[in-house]
Amino acid sequence: MTALSLTFKETMSGYFALGTGDAAEGAQRGKQNGTTLAIHVDVGIDDLDRFINDPEHPGSLTGTIDFPPLGMGIEALTGVFNLFKPTNNPDMTYMVYELAFQHLGEDYYLAGHKEIRDDSGFDLWSDTTTLYTTLHQGKDKSGPVVGAGILTLGIKQLADLIASIDVPNADGPLAKASAVEKFGRFFAGKLWDTYVIPKFGRQHFDKETDDTLHYDVIVIGSGFGGAVTACRLAEKGMKVCILERGRRWDAKDYPRGPGDAWWWSHEEPAKCNGWIDIRFYKHMAVAQGCGVGGGSLIYANIFVEAERFAFESGWPPEITYETLKPYYEKTGKMLNVQEVPDNQWPPKMKLMKDAAERCGYRARFRKMPLAVNFDPEFSYDRPDAFDDKHSKPFVNPFGLEQGTCVHCGNCDIGCQVKARNTLDLNYIPLAEKHGAVVKPLHLVRRITPLHGKTGYRVDFDVIDPDAQRLIPGHLNAKKLILAAGTMGTNELLLRCRDQYGTLPDLSDMLGVGWSSNGDFLTPALYKDRQISPTRGPIMTSAIDFLDGFFRKQRFWVQDGGFPNLIKDALQDLSNDHDFGHFFSALKSLNQGSDPLSAVMPWFGQAVDASDGVLKLSRSWIPPFRHKLELEWNVKNSEGAVQALIDMHKTLSESTGGEAVVPPSWEVLKDLITPHPLGGCRMGTGIKDGVVDHKGEVFGYPGLYVADGAIIPRALGLNPARTIAALAERIADFIEP
C-alpha cells in the first residue's frame, strides 16, 4: 500500500540583519535599518503516517528567499521541515524550517525554528507563528553565523496555507479528506498537549526528578506473566515490586449483585475499577480481568499445553515445544492441575462425549487439565449438592486456605470457596514470602529510561476508590518486566513510543501480528435434554480438531458454561420485570427451575490469521485523547472461525439441539475474545520482532515483556499455560 503524502505552501517574513547571531538582536537591527527577509516554501511530507508517528522523520522544504542584501527570489532547492521535534527540554519541542541555497557561488544555510512550549499567559499563537532564524555560511547549520532575525506568519498567510493543503496521491476526495483530517488531528492534539493540559488538565505524572533505584525489578501486571516472573525473581533474592491496576480481591468482595463493582473503565478508573474490563474495537471486543492475579481471576481454569504444530513457524529457533516442556510441567505442579473426576461429570461434559461419539469423533474427545481442587467424594446426588457447605477446606502448600469444588459454576466471577488455583493463591504469595511487594490499584502510565544509569522509571496513578481520585507517583528499578496483558502491554509501549517519546527506538513491529485466538461461543437449545450449564466447572472437556482434519482448519470445541449468577438473575427477571415475558419464555424452554438448563454454550478456539495490527490514534475533537485502535480483517480468519461454528452446529444436531449462531457474527462478523495474543512478538531481531527469545526488548536492555503479547501466532487453544511457561523461561535468564 502506497504511503499517503501531504503538501502545503507557507510564507513567513520579518526583520533580519547581517552581522549578528542573535535572532532578537537581528530583528531589532533589521527594523532600524528597514531590512526584511521572507521565505516562500513548499512543504512536502512523503509518508504522513511515519511523519506523525516518528518525530525524527522530517518532511522536505523547497522554495525561494527574498533578502535584498543578497537578492530576491533566490532558489532553495533542498531543505528540512519538522513538527514537534524533541529538544533537550522535555517541555519544549521545535517546529523546524531549514533551507540550503547559494549566492554568488557561496553556500548558505537558513535555519529556523519555532519554540513550542507553554509559558505564562496564552502564547499558542505567538509560538506557532514566530520563527527564530539564523543564516549560516556553508552547507549546514554547523557553519559560521552571518545573520539572524525573526520571521512571522500572518493571518492572511495562515489562510493561504490552509487553502494550499493537498494530498497528491490520494485515491479520491474521501481519502484526501481523511488524510487532511489525520494531519489536523495530529497538529491540534500536539498543541492541546502543550498549551491546554498544563493549564487546565490533570497532571498525569509526578514532577519529581529522582534517579534512585527503589527496586531491583518492577513487574507491571500480576497475571500469568507477571506473577510467575515476580515469584521466580524474588526467589533469586531480587527486590521485587508488582504494580497491579486492579484491586486485591477477597471472596467476600467478589461482585454478585447489580450494584457491585463489576466493571473497569479505562476512561474513569477512579470511579470504575471493578472485576472485568471489556474494550470494544472495530469488529472485535476484548475481555480482560482486573485485580491481583490478572487473567487467572476470570479464566475458565483450562491449563493446557500448546500443541507441537504451534511452534513450527513464527517463533525464534530457541523456542520449541521441547524447550517449553519442562516449564509446562513446572507450572502444572504450581497450579495443582487435575481433571474432573469420573464420578462427577456435569451434564454438559456428558453431552460433549455423547456428541463426539455420535459424530464419529470419539478419539478426539479430551478431558481438560484444570487448575481446580476436586473432592473425590463430591456427588451430584447429595441434597443441596452445590451448597458451599460441601466444600472441604484445606491449607495449600503456600500457607493459604482453600476449598474443594462444589460445581457452583461461578468460576469466571470468583470462586467463593477458593477451589480454583488462581495466581493470588500460589505464585503471588510465594513471591511475597520471598520479599516481593504487591501494590494494587497502581495504574501505570509511562516508562522512561533513567538518565545516567541502567534502569527505568515507571510513572503511575494510584487509584483512590473512596475519594474517586488519581494520585500521581513513580518508582525506579534496574529491570522492568512488562506483563500488563496483551492489550495493556501493547498500549503502554505504543504510548511510550508514539505519544510520550520515552521509548522511541521500539521496533516497527510493535502492534503487528495481533490474534483473537479464534474464540467463539454458539448457544444451542434443547427441548428434551437437561444441560444445566451453570453447574460444574465453567469448562471441562474438548473435542480436538487441531490437526486440521476438518476443512484443513485447526480448532477445538469446548463445553462452555455460565455463572450460576445468570441463572438466578433470569429467575428474578422472569418473576418481576418490564420484560418479564421474554425471560419467562426463556425459562419455559424446560420444566425445571433452572431457566438455562436447556442451553448448551458450545465454545472453542481456532487458529486465526494472526494478522491484526494495534495502533495509537487520536480523537479529532478536544481533548484529542490518544486511544488504542485495532485493525483486524475478518476475511483472513473467517474460514477458521466458520469451521468452528459449523462443527458446533453438527455436534448440536447430532444430540438433538438447535444451534443459534449470534447475529453479531452472521450479520456483522463481530467477535469477542478473552484470549488476545501478539503485538510484541518474539523474533530473531528488531526487524521481525519486538523482544528476543528471552523476552528482552530489542534496543532496551533490562526491559522485558512476559505475557500473551509475545506469542507470535494463534495457538488455537487456551493460552494461559503457554504464557506461564514462557514467563518461567524468561525468569530463568534474568540474573540479579
C-alpha positions in Angstrom: 0.0 0.0 0.0 1.4 3.4 -1.1 2.0 5.8 1.8 -0.1 9.0 1.6 1.8 12.2 1.1 0.8 15.7 2.1 1.9 19.2 0.8 1.2 22.8 1.6 2.7 26.3 0.9 3.7 28.7 3.6 5.1 32.3 3.6 6.8 33.9 6.5 8.6 37.3 6.7 10.2 39.6 9.2 13.0 41.9 10.1 16.5 40.4 9.6 20.1 41.8 9.7 23.6 40.6 8.8 26.4 40.7 11.3 24.7 39.2 14.3 23.9 35.7 15.6 21.1 36.6 17.9 17.6 36.4 16.4 16.1 39.1 18.7 19.0 41.5 18.0 18.9 40.8 14.3 15.1 41.6 14.3 15.8 44.9 16.2 18.6 45.9 13.8 16.6 44.9 10.8 13.7 47.1 12.0 16.1 50.0 12.4 17.7 49.5 9.0 14.4 48.6 7.2 15.8 45.2 6.1 13.4 42.2 5.9 13.7 38.5 4.9 10.9 36.4 3.5 10.6 32.7 2.7 8.1 31.2 0.3 8.2 27.5 0.8 6.6 24.3 -0.4 6.4 21.8 2.4 6.3 18.1 1.4 5.5 15.1 3.7 6.3 11.9 1.8 4.8 9.4 4.4 2.1 11.0 6.5 1.8 8.1 9.0 5.5 7.9 9.6 5.8 11.7 9.9 3.1 11.7 12.6 4.4 8.7 14.5 8.2 9.4 14.3 9.2 12.9 15.3 12.7 12.3 13.8 11.2 11.6 10.3 11.4 15.0 8.5 9.5 16.5 5.7 11.1 18.3 2.8 11.3 22.1 2.2 12.0 23.9 -1.1 11.2 27.5 -2.2 12.6 30.9 -2.6 14.1 33.6 -0.4 13.7 37.3 -0.6 16.5 39.2 1.2 17.6 42.4 -0.6 21.2 42.4 0.6 21.7 39.0 -1.1 18.9 39.1 -3.8 15.2 38.4 -4.5 13.7 35.1 -5.5 16.8 33.2 -4.5 16.1 29.5 -5.2 16.4 27.0 -2.3 16.2 23.5 -3.8 16.7 21.5 -0.6 15.6 21.8 3.0 14.2 20.2 6.1 10.8 20.5 7.8 9.9 19.1 11.2 6.9 19.4 13.5 7.2 18.9 17.3 10.8 17.7 17.1 12.1 16.8 20.7 14.7 19.0 22.3 16.8 18.7 25.5 14.0 20.4 27.3 11.2 17.8 27.9 8.6 20.7 28.0 9.6 22.2 24.6 9.6 20.9 21.0 10.7 22.7 17.8 9.0 23.3 14.5 11.9 23.3 12.2 12.3 25.1 8.8 15.7 24.9 7.2 16.7 25.9 3.6 20.0 25.5 1.7 20.8 27.9 -1.1 23.7 29.6 -3.0 24.6 33.3 -3.6 27.4 34.3 -5.9 28.7 30.8 -5.8 28.8 30.6 -2.0 26.8 28.1 0.0 24.4 29.4 2.7 22.0 27.7 5.1 19.0 29.4 6.6 18.0 27.6 9.9 14.8 28.5 11.6 12.7 27.0 14.5 9.5 27.8 16.3 9.6 27.1 20.1 6.5 25.1 21.1 6.2 25.4 24.9 3.8 26.7 27.4 4.8 29.9 29.2 2.8 32.2 31.3 -0.3 33.5 29.6 -1.8 32.1 26.5 1.1 32.1 24.0 0.0 29.5 21.5 -0.5 31.9 18.6 2.9 33.7 19.1 4.7 30.4 19.5 3.3 28.8 16.4 3.8 31.8 14.2 7.2 33.0 15.3 10.3 31.6 13.6 13.7 32.3 15.2 16.1 32.3 12.3 19.9 32.3 11.7 21.9 32.4 8.5 24.9 30.2 8.3 27.8 30.3 5.7 28.2 26.8 4.4 26.1 23.7 3.6 24.5 23.2 7.0 24.0 25.0 10.3 27.4 24.0 11.6 28.9 26.8 9.6 29.6 30.3 11.0 26.5 32.5 11.6 26.4 35.6 9.4 22.9 37.0 10.2 19.8 36.5 12.2 16.2 37.7 12.6 12.6 36.8 13.5 10.0 35.8 10.8 6.3 35.6 11.5 3.2 34.1 9.9 0.3 36.5 9.4 -3.4 35.7 9.5 -3.7 36.1 5.7 -0.7 33.8 5.2 -2.2 31.2 7.5 -5.4 31.3 5.5 -3.4 30.8 2.3 -1.5 27.9 3.9 -4.7 26.1 4.8 -6.1 26.6 1.4 -3.0 25.1 -0.2 -3.1 21.8 1.6 -3.1 18.9 -0.8 -2.8 15.1 -0.8 -1.3 14.4 -4.3 -1.5 10.6 -4.2 -4.9 10.3 -2.5 -7.3 7.9 -4.2 -10.3 10.2 -4.4 -11.8 13.0 -2.3 -12.6 10.8 0.7 -9.0 9.6 1.0 -7.8 13.2 0.7 -10.3 14.4 3.4 -9.2 11.5 5.7 -5.5 12.4 5.3 -6.1 16.1 5.9 -8.2 15.3 8.9 -5.5 13.0 10.3 -2.9 15.7 9.9 -5.1 18.3 11.5 -5.9 16.0 14.4 -2.2 15.3 15.0 -1.4 19.0 14.8 -4.2 20.2 17.1 -3.6 17.3 19.5 0.0 18.2 20.0 -0.8 21.8 20.6 -3.5 20.8 23.1 -1.0 18.7 25.0 1.4 21.6 25.2 -0.8 24.5 25.9 -4.1 23.3 27.4 -3.3 20.3 29.5 -0.6 22.1 31.6 -3.1 24.9 32.5 -6.4 23.1 32.8 -5.8 19.3 32.6 -4.8 16.9 35.3 -1.1 16.3 35.6 -0.6 12.7 34.8 3.0 12.4 36.0 4.9 13.0 39.2 7.1 16.0 38.6 9.8 14.9 41.0 13.2 14.2 39.4 14.6 11.1 41.0 17.1 8.5 39.7 17.1 6.5 43.0 16.7 2.7 42.3 13.9 1.7 44.6 13.8 -1.9 43.5 15.9 -4.4 41.5 12.8 -5.3 39.5 9.4 -3.8 38.9 6.8 -6.1 37.4 3.8 -4.4 35.7 0.8 -6.7 36.0 0.1 -9.8 38.1 -1.3 -12.3 35.6 0.3 -15.4 34.2 3.3 -13.5 33.1 3.7 -11.1 35.9 3.0 -13.4 38.9 5.4 -16.1 37.5 8.3 -13.8 36.8 7.9 -11.9 40.1 7.9 -15.1 42.1 11.0 -16.6 40.4 13.0 -13.4 40.6 12.1 -12.9 44.3 13.3 -16.5 44.9 16.6 -15.4 43.4 16.9 -12.8 46.1 16.0 -9.8 44.0 14.0 -6.9 45.4 10.7 -7.1 43.5 7.7 -4.8 43.3 4.4 -5.8 41.5 2.3 -2.9 40.2 -1.3 -4.1 39.5 -4.0 -1.7 38.3 -6.9 -3.7 39.9 -7.9 -4.4 43.4 -6.8 -7.2 45.7 -10.0 -9.2 45.8 -11.2 -11.4 48.6 -14.0 -13.9 48.4 -16.3 -11.7 50.5 -15.8 -8.8 48.0 -16.5 -10.7 44.7 -19.2 -8.9 42.7 -22.5 -10.6 42.8 -25.3 -8.0 42.8 -26.1 -5.5 40.0 -24.7 -2.6 42.1 -21.4 -4.3 42.8 -18.0 -3.4 41.3 -18.3 -5.3 38.0 -16.7 -3.0 35.5 -13.4 -1.4 34.9 -13.4 1.9 32.9 -10.4 2.9 31.0 -11.7 6.5 30.8 -12.7 6.8 34.5 -10.6 4.3 36.5 -11.0 6.3 39.7 -14.8 5.7 39.6 -15.0 2.3 37.9 -12.2 -0.1 39.0 -14.1 -3.4 39.2 -13.7 -7.0 38.2 -13.6 -7.0 34.4 -12.5 -4.7 31.6 -14.3 -5.1 28.2 -12.9 -2.9 25.4 -14.6 -2.5 22.0 -12.8 -2.2 18.8 -13.9 -2.4 15.1 -15.4 -5.9 14.7 -13.8 -7.1 18.0 -14.3 -6.9 21.7 -11.7 -8.0 24.3 -12.4 -9.1 27.9 -9.7 -8.7 30.5 -9.5 -9.4 34.2 -8.7 -6.6 36.7 -7.1 -7.5 40.0 -4.2 -9.2 41.8 -4.0 -12.4 39.9 -4.8 -10.8 36.5 -6.4 -13.0 33.9 -6.5 -16.0 36.3 -9.4 -14.3 38.1 -11.7 -14.7 35.1 -10.3 -17.5 33.0 -12.0 -20.9 32.7 -9.3 -22.9 34.6 -8.1 -24.6 31.5 -4.4 -25.1 31.9 -3.4 -26.9 28.8 -0.1 -27.2 26.8 0.1 -25.8 23.3 0.5 -28.5 20.6 3.7 -29.0 18.7 2.4 -27.5 15.4 2.0 -24.1 17.2 5.8 -23.8 17.3 6.6 -24.8 13.7 6.7 -21.3 12.4 6.8 -17.7 13.6 9.0 -18.2 16.7 12.7 -17.7 17.2 14.5 -21.0 16.8 15.2 -21.2 20.5 11.5 -21.6 21.3 10.1 -25.1 20.6 7.7 -27.4 22.3 10.6 -29.4 23.7 12.1 -26.2 25.1 8.9 -25.3 27.0 8.1 -28.9 28.1 9.9 -28.6 31.5 8.3 -25.3 32.1 4.9 -26.6 31.3 5.4 -29.3 33.9 6.6 -26.8 36.4 3.6 -24.6 36.0 1.2 -27.6 36.2 2.6 -28.5 39.6 2.3 -25.0 40.9 -1.4 -24.8 39.9 -2.1 -28.4 41.0 -3.6 -29.4 37.6 -6.4 -32.1 37.7 -9.2 -33.4 35.6 -12.8 -33.6 36.6 -13.2 -37.0 38.5 -15.1 -39.6 36.6 -17.8 -39.8 39.3 -18.8 -36.2 39.0 -19.1 -35.2 35.3 -21.6 -32.4 34.9 -24.4 -33.0 32.2 -22.6 -30.7 29.7 -19.5 -32.8 29.9 -21.5 -36.0 29.2 -23.1 -34.2 26.3 -19.7 -33.4 24.9 -18.7 -37.1 24.9 -22.0 -38.2 23.5 -21.7 -35.7 20.6 -18.2 -36.8 19.8 -19.3 -40.5 19.7 -22.4 -39.8 17.6 -20.3 -37.9 15.0 -17.5 -40.5 14.9 -15.1 -38.3 16.8 -14.8 -40.5 20.0 -10.9 -40.5 19.8 -10.9 -36.7 19.7 -12.7 -36.2 23.0 -10.4 -35.0 25.7 -10.8 -34.3 29.4 -9.2 -30.9 30.2 -6.4 -30.3 32.7 -8.0 -27.8 35.2 -6.4 -25.7 37.8 -9.1 -26.8 40.3 -9.1 -28.8 43.5 -11.7 -31.6 43.5 -13.1 -33.7 46.3 -13.3 -37.4 45.1 -16.3 -37.8 47.3 -18.4 -35.0 45.8 -21.7 -36.2 44.4 -24.4 -34.6 42.4 -26.8 -36.9 44.2 -26.4 -35.2 47.6 -29.2 -32.9 48.8 -28.1 -29.3 48.1 -25.0 -30.7 46.3 -23.9 -27.3 45.2 -24.1 -25.6 48.5 -20.8 -24.1 49.8 -21.0 -26.3 52.9 -19.9 -29.3 50.9 -16.5 -27.7 50.1 -13.7 -29.3 52.1 -11.3 -26.7 53.5 -7.5 -27.3 53.4 -4.3 -25.3 53.6 -2.4 -25.3 50.3 1.5 -25.6 50.0 1.8 -21.8 50.2 0.0 -21.5 53.5 -3.3 -20.2 52.3 -6.8 -21.7 53.0 -8.7 -23.1 50.1 -11.6 -25.5 49.5 -12.7 -28.1 47.1 -15.0 -27.6 44.1 -18.8 -27.7 44.6 -19.6 -27.3 40.9 -21.4 -24.0 41.6 -20.4 -22.6 38.1 -19.1 -19.3 39.4 -15.5 -19.8 38.2 -15.4 -16.7 36.0 -16.8 -14.3 38.6 -14.8 -15.5 41.6 -14.9 -18.9 43.3 -16.3 -18.2 46.8 -14.9 -21.5 48.2 -11.5 -20.9 46.6 -11.4 -24.2 44.8 -9.7 -22.6 41.8 -6.0 -22.2 41.9 -5.8 -18.6 40.8 -2.4 -16.9 40.9 -3.2 -14.9 44.1 -3.2 -18.3 45.9 0.2 -19.7 44.7 2.8 -17.7 42.7 2.0 -14.4 44.3 2.0 -15.4 47.9 5.2 -17.4 47.2 6.7 -14.2 45.8 5.7 -12.3 48.9 7.2 -14.9 51.1 10.5 -14.1 49.4 10.1 -10.4 49.9 8.1 -9.2 46.9 5.8 -6.2 47.4 2.4 -6.1 45.7 0.9 -2.7 45.1 -2.8 -3.0 43.9 -4.7 0.0 42.4 -1.5 1.3 40.7 -2.3 2.2 37.1 1.0 2.5 35.1 1.0 5.4 32.6 4.6 5.7 31.3 8.0 4.1 31.2 11.2 6.1 30.8 14.9 5.0 30.8 16.8 6.6 33.7 19.4 9.2 32.8 23.0 8.3 33.6 22.3 4.8 34.9 20.8 1.5 33.9 17.2 1.2 34.8 13.7 2.6 34.2 11.3 5.0 35.8 7.7 3.9 36.0 5.1 6.6 36.3 1.7 5.6 37.6 -1.5 6.8 39.1 -2.5 5.4 42.5 -6.3 4.9 42.4 -8.2 6.0 45.5 -11.6 4.4 45.1 -13.1 6.0 48.2 -12.2 9.6 47.1 -12.6 8.6 43.5 -9.3 10.3 42.5 -5.9 9.5 41.0 -2.7 10.4 42.7 0.4 10.5 40.5 3.6 8.7 41.7 6.7 6.9 40.3 9.2 4.2 41.2 12.5 3.3 39.6 14.1 -0.1 39.1 17.2 -1.6 37.5 15.0 -4.1 35.5 11.4 -3.9 34.3 9.0 -6.7 33.4 6.0 -5.6 31.4 3.2 -8.1 31.9 0.1 -6.0 31.7 -1.8 -8.4 29.4 -1.7 -8.4 25.6 -3.8 -5.2 25.3 -2.3 -3.3 28.2 1.3 -4.1 27.2 0.8 -3.1 23.6 -0.9 0.1 24.6 1.7 1.1 27.1 4.6 0.6 24.7 2.8 2.3 21.9 2.2 5.3 24.1 5.8 5.4 25.2 7.0 5.3 21.6 4.4 7.3 19.8 2.8 9.6 22.4 5.4 10.4 25.0 8.5 9.6 23.0 10.2 8.0 26.0 11.0 4.7 24.2 11.5 6.0 20.6 13.6 3.0 19.4 11.0 0.3 19.9 10.6 -2.0 16.9 8.4 -1.0 14.0 6.8 -4.5 14.6 5.2 -3.2 17.8 1.4 -3.9 17.5 1.8 -6.2 14.5 0.6 -9.8 14.4 -2.3 -9.5 16.9 -4.6 -12.5 17.2 -8.0 -13.1 18.8 -7.1 -16.8 19.1 -10.3 -17.6 17.3 -12.6 -17.6 20.3 -16.3 -18.3 19.6 -19.4 -19.3 21.5 -22.5 -20.8 19.9 -25.5 -21.5 22.1 -27.7 -24.4 21.3 -31.3 -25.0 22.5 -32.5 -28.5 23.6 -36.2 -29.4 24.1 -35.7 -32.8 25.8 -32.3 -32.6 27.4 -31.2 -31.0 30.7 -27.8 -29.3 30.2 -27.6 -27.0 33.2 -24.5 -25.1 32.0 -24.4 -23.2 35.3 -23.3 -26.4 37.0 -19.8 -27.8 37.1 -16.5 -26.1 36.4 -17.0 -23.5 33.7 -15.3 -25.8 31.2 -14.4 -29.4 31.5 -13.5 -31.0 28.1 -12.8 -30.6 24.4 -13.2 -32.3 21.1 -9.9 -31.8 19.3 -9.6 -30.8 15.6 -6.3 -29.1 15.9 -4.7 -31.5 13.4 -6.6 -29.7 10.6 -8.9 -32.7 9.9 -12.0 -30.6 9.2 -11.6 -28.3 6.2 -7.9 -28.0 6.9 -8.7 -25.6 9.7 -7.2 -26.0 13.2 -9.6 -25.6 16.1 -11.1 -27.4 19.0 -14.6 -27.4 20.6 -15.2 -26.9 24.3 -18.2 -27.1 26.6 -18.9 -23.6 27.8 -20.7 -22.5 30.9 -22.4 -19.6 32.6 -22.0 -18.4 36.1 -24.8 -19.5 38.5 -25.5 -15.8 39.0 -27.0 -15.6 35.5 -29.5 -18.4 36.3 -30.5 -16.5 39.4 -30.9 -13.3 37.5 -33.1 -14.9 34.9 -35.2 -16.4 37.7 -35.7 -12.9 39.2 -36.3 -11.2 35.9 -39.0 -13.7 34.8 -40.9 -13.0 38.0 -40.9 -9.2 38.1 -39.6 -7.1 35.3 -40.9 -4.9 32.5 -39.7 -7.5 30.0 -40.6 -10.5 32.3 -42.5 -12.2 29.5 -39.3 -12.5 27.5 -37.3 -14.1 30.3 -40.3 -16.3 31.2 -40.2 -17.6 27.6 -36.5 -18.5 28.0 -37.3 -20.1 31.3 -40.2 -22.1 29.8 -37.8 -24.0 27.5 -37.7 -26.6 30.2 -39.8 -27.7 33.1 -37.2 -27.3 35.8 -36.3 -24.4 38.0 -33.2 -23.6 36.1 -34.1 -21.2 33.2 -30.8 -22.1 31.4 -30.9 -25.8 31.8 -31.9 -26.3 28.1 -29.0 -24.3 26.7 -25.6 -25.7 25.7 -23.0 -23.0 25.2 -20.7 -24.6 22.7 -17.3 -22.8 22.9 -13.9 -23.2 21.4 -10.8 -21.6 19.8 -9.4 -21.6 16.3 -6.1 -20.8 14.7 -6.9 -17.5 13.1 -4.7 -15.4 10.7 -2.9 -13.6 13.5 -2.7 -10.5 11.3 -4.3 -7.8 13.4 -2.5 -4.5 14.0 -2.7 -2.4 17.1 -2.1 1.4 16.6 -2.4 4.5 18.7 -4.6 7.2 17.2 -6.1 10.5 18.4 -9.6 11.7 18.6 -10.5 14.6 16.3 -12.1 16.8 18.8 -10.8 18.2 22.1 -9.3 16.9 24.3 -7.8 14.9 21.4 -7.3 11.8 23.5 -4.9 9.1 22.3 -6.7 5.8 22.0 -5.7 2.2 21.1 -7.2 1.0 17.8 -7.3 -2.4 16.3 -7.1 -3.1 12.5 -8.4 -6.6 12.0 -9.5 -8.1 8.7 -12.2 -10.7 9.4 -11.9 -12.1 5.9 -8.5 -13.6 6.6 -9.8 -15.5 9.7 -13.3 -16.2 8.6 -12.6 -19.7 7.4 -11.2 -20.9 10.7 -14.0 -19.3 12.8 -16.7 -20.6 10.4 -15.3 -24.1 10.6 -15.6 -24.0 14.4 -19.1 -22.7 14.2 -20.2 -25.3 11.7 -18.8 -28.0 13.9 -20.9 -26.5 16.8 -23.9 -27.0 14.5 -23.0 -30.5 13.7 -22.5 -31.5 17.3 -25.7 -29.8 18.3 -27.8 -31.5 15.6 -26.3 -35.0 16.4 -27.6 -34.6 20.0 -31.0 -33.1 19.3 -30.1 -29.5 19.8 -30.6 -26.4 17.6 -27.5 -24.1 17.3 -28.3 -20.4 17.3 -25.4 -18.5 15.7 -25.5 -15.0 17.1 -26.4 -12.2 14.6 -23.2 -10.4 15.7 -21.4 -13.0 13.6 -24.0 -13.8 11.0 -24.6 -10.2 10.0 -21.8 -8.1 11.3 -18.9 -10.6 11.6 -18.1 -9.2 15.1 -16.2 -11.3 17.7 -15.3 -11.2 21.3 -12.2 -12.8 22.8 -10.8 -13.3 26.3 -7.5 -14.6 24.8 -5.9 -11.8 22.8 -2.3 -12.6 21.7 0.6 -10.9 19.9 1.7 -7.4 19.1 5.0 -7.7 20.9 6.1 -10.9 19.2 9.3 -12.8 19.9 11.7 -12.5 17.0 15.3 -13.0 15.9 15.9 -9.3 15.6 14.3 -5.8 15.7 13.1 -6.2 12.1 10.9 -9.2 12.8 10.1 -8.9 16.5 9.8 -6.6 19.5 11.5 -9.0 22.0 14.1 -11.7 21.7 13.6 -15.4 22.8 14.5 -14.3 26.4 11.7 -11.7 26.4 14.1 -8.8 26.4 13.0 -5.8 24.3 15.3 -5.1 21.4 17.2 -1.8 22.0 16.3 -1.6 25.7 18.5 -3.8 27.9 16.7 -4.7 31.2 13.2 -4.2 29.8 11.3 -7.4 29.3 7.8 -8.4 28.2 6.3 -11.6 29.7 2.7 -12.1 28.8 0.5 -13.1 25.8 1.7 -10.2 23.7 5.0 -12.0 23.0 3.2 -15.0 21.4 3.7 -14.5 17.7 0.7 -16.6 16.4 -2.6 -18.1 17.4 -2.4 -21.3 19.5 -5.9 -22.5 18.8 -6.4 -23.4 22.4 -6.4 -21.7 25.9 -3.0 -19.9 26.2 -2.6 -19.4 29.9 -0.2 -22.3 30.4 2.0 -21.3 27.5 2.2 -17.7 28.8 3.2 -19.1 32.3 5.7 -21.4 30.8 7.3 -18.7 28.7 7.4 -16.5 31.8 9.2 -19.3 33.8 11.8 -19.5 31.0 12.2 -15.7 30.8 12.8 -15.6 34.6 15.5 -18.2 34.2 17.6 -15.9 32.1 17.3 -12.8 34.3 20.1 -12.6 36.9 20.5 -10.2 39.8 
